Amino acid sequence: MPERVPVEAKVAALREPGAYPGPAQPVDVIETHMSWVFLTGQFVYKLKKPARYDGLDCRRVEMRRFFCFEELRLNRRLAPSVYLDVVALRQDGQGRLRIGRDGEVVDWLVWMRRLPAQLTLDRLIEAGSATPAHMRRVAAHLAAFYRGLSPAMGDHHRLMARLRRDIDTFEGALCKPAWALPADDVTAVCSRLRAALTDCREVLEARVRAGRVVEGHGDLRPEHVWLGEPLAIIDCLEFSAELRTLDVADELGFLALECERLGAPQLGRALFDAFAESTGDVPDPALVDFYQAFRACVRANIAIRHLREACYRDDPKWPRRAREYLALAAQRMAPA
């Protein structure tokens, strides 16, 4: 059943400063794959799209409310000073849409403090000013976070089954002729991933037993790491507990891989060194290679999925990004 207020009207209203409580500067709007983000000077408001994705259904307003509160709860673990509240978008008696206390609720938004973008890790890498000292701060923040988490998995067979399933998914998705990716390269990478997973079975079993598999951040990329005061890690993957449940070496490896992709491989090494010093956790290098190749395939699959949407279909960035990630995966899985 269609909602009474169409999403286009909500977005149009939220582009206007008068939709927000208190004084607001001209509103900047960013559209992402799953949300609209409205930047109003000191604050940020995120409106989830009323759409269905793999594993996520936000078509109904009550589900968008649920995932707004999940986003608030989960992100307060790593960025408590950033995530402020969930607020209602309401329609008053004159039909105006505003954030506030008066009128009928028509949707929900996550309300955040706005962070200066120049202090995110990706911007610092781009500027050539990211250092190992920055990564030591990140490692300390993550070590404290992981220490406070309970083990999230007691059976390594479950983890291995999930990883095998996902490798099969990557191969099927990335080999589709419509995407014009090198199918032989995809098949070779996926075959080596399966072999590496088998080789790492005992190491994985030991890490599961040691409580190294936790419900973590789930999407630990440089653009989500803010290096101001206090340090904050934002944009946790809020819509799937399964995707957030991972080995801490997988999560660290993903951040290190992304730093390498942006041209700063030394930052990943500094991250692992500092984390080992803080926690005593020194993951097997072959396992880290596996995780990084696996994450590169995850990102290649996400990149190529953009081509399903009309607004991205003709953008060459996404096939180029997918090939870039495939090359990283092949590098990690190259025969010794």
C-alpha positions as CSV (number, residue, x, y, z in Angstrom):
1,M,0.0,0.0,0.0
2,P,1.5,3.4,-1.0
3,E,2.4,5.8,1.8
4,R,0.2,8.9,2.1
5,V,3.2,11.2,1.7
6,P,5.4,10.3,-1.2
7,V,9.2,10.1,-0.7
8,E,9.8,12.8,-3.3
9,A,7.8,15.2,-1.1
10,K,9.8,14.3,2.0
11,V,13.1,14.8,0.2
12,A,11.9,18.2,-1.2
13,A,10.8,19.4,2.2
14,L,14.1,18.3,3.9
15,R,16.1,20.3,1.4
16,E,14.6,23.5,3.0
17,P,16.1,25.0,6.1
18,G,12.7,25.6,7.5
19,A,12.1,21.8,8.0
20,Y,14.6,21.7,10.9
21,P,14.3,22.8,14.5
22,G,16.3,25.9,15.3
23,P,18.4,27.9,12.9
24,A,19.7,26.0,9.9
25,Q,22.1,27.0,7.1
26,P,21.4,26.1,3.5
27,V,21.0,22.3,3.3
28,D,23.5,20.1,1.4
29,V,22.0,16.8,0.2
30,I,23.9,13.6,-0.5
31,E,22.1,10.6,-2.0
32,T,23.6,7.2,-1.3
33,H,22.6,3.7,-2.4
34,M,20.3,3.3,0.6
35,S,19.6,6.8,2.1
36,W,19.4,10.6,1.6
37,V,21.8,12.5,3.9
38,F,21.0,16.1,4.8
39,L,23.7,18.3,6.1
40,T,22.5,21.4,8.0
41,G,25.6,23.1,9.4
42,Q,26.2,21.5,12.8
43,F,24.1,18.4,12.2
44,V,23.4,15.6,9.8
45,Y,20.0,13.9,9.3
46,K,19.7,10.5,7.4
47,L,16.5,9.4,5.8
48,K,16.4,5.8,4.7
49,K,15.0,5.0,1.2
50,P,11.7,3.1,1.2
51,A,13.2,0.3,-0.8
52,R,14.0,-3.4,-0.6
53,Y,17.6,-4.7,-0.9
54,D,19.2,-8.0,-0.4
55,G,18.5,-8.9,3.3
56,L,16.9,-5.5,4.0
57,D,13.3,-4.4,3.6
58,C,12.7,-0.7,4.3
59,R,9.5,-0.3,2.3
60,R,7.3,0.3,5.4
61,V,7.8,3.2,7.8
62,E,7.8,1.0,10.9
63,M,10.8,-0.9,9.5
64,R,12.6,2.3,8.7
65,R,12.0,3.4,12.3
66,F,13.4,0.0,13.5
67,F,16.6,0.3,11.4
68,C,17.1,4.0,12.5
69,F,17.1,2.9,16.1
70,E,19.4,0.0,15.2
71,E,21.8,2.4,13.5
72,L,21.7,4.6,16.6
73,R,22.3,1.7,19.0
74,L,25.1,0.1,17.1
75,N,27.0,3.2,16.1
76,R,27.0,4.6,19.7
77,R,29.5,1.7,20.4
78,L,32.2,3.4,18.4
79,A,31.0,7.0,18.1
80,P,28.9,7.9,21.1
81,S,29.4,11.6,20.7
82,V,28.3,11.6,17.1
83,Y,25.0,9.7,17.1
84,L,22.5,11.9,18.9
85,D,19.0,10.5,18.5
86,V,16.2,9.3,16.1
87,V,13.8,12.0,15.2
88,A,10.4,12.1,13.6
89,L,9.4,13.8,10.3
90,R,5.9,15.0,10.9
91,Q,3.1,16.6,8.8
92,D,1.2,19.5,10.5
93,G,-2.4,20.6,9.9
94,Q,-1.3,22.8,7.0
95,G,0.4,19.9,5.2
96,R,3.9,21.1,6.0
97,L,6.6,18.5,6.6
98,R,9.0,19.3,9.5
99,I,11.1,17.6,12.1
100,G,9.6,18.2,15.5
101,R,6.9,17.3,18.0
102,D,3.7,18.5,16.3
103,G,1.8,16.7,13.7
104,E,1.4,13.2,12.3
105,V,4.6,11.1,12.0
106,V,5.3,10.2,8.3
107,D,8.9,9.0,8.6
108,W,12.0,8.8,10.8
109,L,15.6,10.0,10.6
110,V,18.9,9.4,12.3
111,W,20.2,12.6,13.8
112,M,24.0,13.1,14.1
113,R,26.6,15.6,14.9
114,R,28.4,16.8,11.7
115,L,32.1,16.0,11.6
116,P,34.6,18.0,9.6
117,A,35.2,15.9,6.5
118,Q,38.9,16.8,6.2
119,L,39.7,14.7,9.2
120,T,38.5,11.4,7.8
121,L,41.2,8.8,7.1
122,D,40.5,8.7,3.4
123,R,40.9,12.5,3.2
124,L,44.1,12.4,5.2
125,I,45.5,9.7,2.9
126,E,44.5,11.8,-0.1
127,A,46.3,14.8,1.4
128,G,49.4,12.7,2.1
129,S,49.1,13.5,5.9
130,A,48.0,10.1,7.3
131,T,50.7,8.6,9.5
132,P,51.3,5.5,11.6
133,A,50.5,7.5,14.7
134,H,46.9,7.9,13.3
135,M,46.7,4.1,12.9
136,R,47.9,3.6,16.5
137,R,45.0,5.7,17.6
138,V,42.6,3.6,15.5
139,A,44.1,0.4,16.8
140,A,43.7,1.5,20.4
141,H,40.1,2.5,19.8
142,L,39.3,-0.8,18.1
143,A,41.1,-2.9,20.7
144,A,39.0,-1.3,23.5
145,F,35.9,-1.9,21.5
146,Y,36.6,-5.6,20.8
147,R,37.6,-6.2,24.4
148,G,34.1,-5.2,25.4
149,L,32.3,-7.6,23.0
150,S,31.3,-11.2,23.8
151,P,32.3,-14.0,21.4
152,A,29.6,-14.2,18.7
153,M,30.2,-17.7,17.3
154,G,31.1,-21.0,18.9
155,D,31.4,-23.2,15.9
156,H,34.0,-22.6,13.1
157,H,32.0,-24.8,10.8
158,R,29.2,-22.2,10.6
159,L,31.8,-19.5,9.7
160,M,33.4,-21.7,7.0
161,A,30.0,-22.6,5.5
162,R,29.1,-18.9,5.3
163,L,32.4,-18.0,3.7
164,R,32.0,-20.8,1.2
165,R,28.5,-19.8,0.3
166,D,29.6,-16.2,-0.2
167,I,32.5,-17.2,-2.5
168,D,30.0,-19.2,-4.6
169,T,27.8,-16.1,-4.7
170,F,30.7,-13.9,-5.9
171,E,31.6,-16.3,-8.7
172,G,28.0,-16.5,-10.0
173,A,27.4,-12.7,-9.8
174,L,30.7,-11.5,-11.2
175,C,30.8,-13.9,-14.1
176,K,27.6,-12.7,-15.6
177,P,28.3,-11.6,-19.2
178,A,26.3,-8.4,-18.7
179,W,29.1,-7.0,-16.5
180,A,31.9,-7.7,-19.0
181,L,34.3,-8.7,-16.2
182,P,37.1,-11.2,-17.0
183,A,35.3,-14.4,-16.1
184,D,38.5,-16.5,-16.2
185,D,40.1,-14.2,-13.6
186,V,37.0,-14.4,-11.4
187,T,36.9,-18.2,-11.5
188,A,40.6,-18.4,-10.7
189,V,40.3,-16.1,-7.7
190,C,37.3,-18.0,-6.4
191,S,39.0,-21.3,-6.8
192,R,42.0,-20.1,-4.9
193,L,39.8,-18.6,-2.2
194,R,38.1,-22.0,-1.7
195,A,41.5,-23.7,-1.4
196,A,42.8,-21.1,1.0
197,L,39.7,-21.4,3.2
198,T,40.4,-25.2,3.4
199,D,44.0,-24.6,4.2
200,C,43.1,-22.1,7.0
201,R,40.6,-24.5,8.7
202,E,42.6,-25.1,11.8
203,V,43.6,-21.5,12.2
204,L,40.0,-20.5,11.9
205,E,38.9,-23.1,14.5
206,A,41.5,-21.7,16.9
207,R,40.3,-18.1,16.4
208,V,36.7,-19.0,17.0
209,R,37.7,-20.9,20.2
210,A,39.7,-17.8,21.3
211,G,36.6,-15.6,20.9
212,R,38.1,-13.6,18.0
213,V,34.8,-13.7,16.1
214,V,32.6,-10.9,17.3
215,E,29.7,-8.7,16.3
216,G,31.9,-5.8,15.0
217,H,31.5,-2.8,12.8
218,G,31.0,-4.7,9.5
219,D,32.0,-2.0,7.1
220,L,35.4,-0.6,8.3
221,R,36.5,1.7,5.5
222,P,38.8,4.8,5.7
223,E,35.9,7.2,5.0
224,H,34.2,5.9,8.2
225,V,37.2,6.6,10.5
226,W,37.3,10.2,11.8
227,L,40.5,11.2,13.4
228,G,39.4,14.3,15.3
229,E,38.8,14.5,19.1
230,P,37.4,12.2,20.2
231,L,38.2,9.7,17.5
232,A,35.0,8.2,16.0
233,I,34.3,5.3,13.7
234,I,30.9,5.8,12.1
235,D,28.5,4.1,9.7
236,C,28.4,0.6,11.2
237,L,26.6,-1.9,9.0
238,E,23.3,-1.8,10.9
239,F,20.9,-3.9,8.9
240,S,22.5,-7.4,9.2
241,A,23.9,-9.0,12.4
242,E,25.3,-11.8,10.2
243,L,27.4,-9.4,8.1
244,R,28.6,-7.7,11.3
245,T,29.7,-11.0,12.8
246,L,33.3,-11.6,11.7
247,D,36.8,-12.3,12.8
248,V,38.5,-9.1,14.1
249,A,41.4,-10.0,11.7
250,D,38.9,-9.8,8.8
251,E,37.8,-6.4,9.9
252,L,41.3,-5.1,10.4
253,G,42.4,-6.6,7.1
254,F,39.6,-4.9,5.3
255,L,40.6,-1.5,6.6
256,A,44.3,-2.3,5.7
257,L,43.2,-3.3,2.2
258,E,41.3,-0.1,1.7
259,C,44.3,2.0,2.8
260,E,46.4,0.1,0.3
261,R,43.8,0.7,-2.5
262,L,44.1,4.4,-1.7
263,G,47.9,4.3,-2.0
264,A,49.0,3.9,1.6
265,P,49.8,0.2,2.3
266,Q,52.2,1.2,5.2
267,L,49.1,2.3,7.2
268,G,47.7,-1.2,7.2
269,R,51.0,-2.6,8.5
270,A,51.0,0.0,11.2
271,L,47.4,-0.9,12.1
272,F,48.2,-4.6,12.6
273,D,51.5,-3.9,14.5
274,A,49.8,-1.5,16.9
275,F,46.8,-3.9,17.4
276,A,49.2,-6.8,18.1
277,E,51.1,-4.7,20.6
278,S,47.8,-3.7,22.4
279,T,46.1,-7.1,22.3
280,G,48.7,-9.8,21.7
281,D,46.6,-10.9,18.7
282,V,48.9,-11.7,15.7
283,P,46.7,-13.4,13.1
284,D,48.2,-15.9,10.7
285,P,49.4,-14.0,7.5
286,A,47.8,-16.6,5.2
287,L,44.5,-16.0,7.0
288,V,44.8,-12.3,6.6
289,D,45.5,-12.8,2.8
290,F,42.4,-14.9,2.6
291,Y,40.3,-12.3,4.4
292,Q,41.6,-9.5,2.3
293,A,40.9,-11.3,-1.0
294,F,37.5,-12.3,0.3
295,R,36.7,-8.6,1.2
296,A,38.0,-7.5,-2.2
297,C,35.4,-9.8,-3.8
298,V,32.7,-8.4,-1.6
299,R,33.5,-4.9,-2.7
300,A,33.7,-6.0,-6.4
301,N,30.3,-7.5,-6.1
302,I,28.9,-4.3,-4.4
303,A,30.5,-2.1,-7.1
304,I,29.0,-4.1,-10.0
305,R,25.5,-4.2,-8.4
306,H,25.3,-0.5,-8.9
307,L,24.8,-1.2,-12.6
308,R,21.4,-2.6,-11.8
309,E,20.2,1.0,-10.9
310,A,19.2,3.4,-13.6
311,C,21.1,6.3,-12.0
312,Y,24.4,4.4,-12.1
313,R,24.0,2.2,-15.2
314,D,26.1,4.4,-17.5
315,D,28.8,5.3,-15.0
316,P,32.1,3.7,-15.9
317,K,33.3,4.1,-12.4
318,W,31.6,1.0,-11.1
319,P,33.0,-1.6,-13.6
320,R,36.4,0.1,-13.1
321,R,36.1,-0.2,-9.3
322,A,35.1,-3.9,-9.6
323,R,38.1,-4.7,-11.8
324,E,40.3,-2.8,-9.3
325,Y,39.1,-5.0,-6.4
326,L,39.4,-8.2,-8.5
327,A,43.1,-7.3,-9.1
328,L,43.6,-6.9,-5.4
329,A,42.0,-10.2,-4.7
330,A,44.1,-11.9,-7.4
331,Q,47.2,-10.4,-5.9
332,R,46.4,-11.8,-2.4
333,M,45.6,-15.2,-3.9
334,A,48.5,-15.5,-6.3
335,P,50.3,-18.8,-6.0
336,A,53.3,-18.6,-3.7
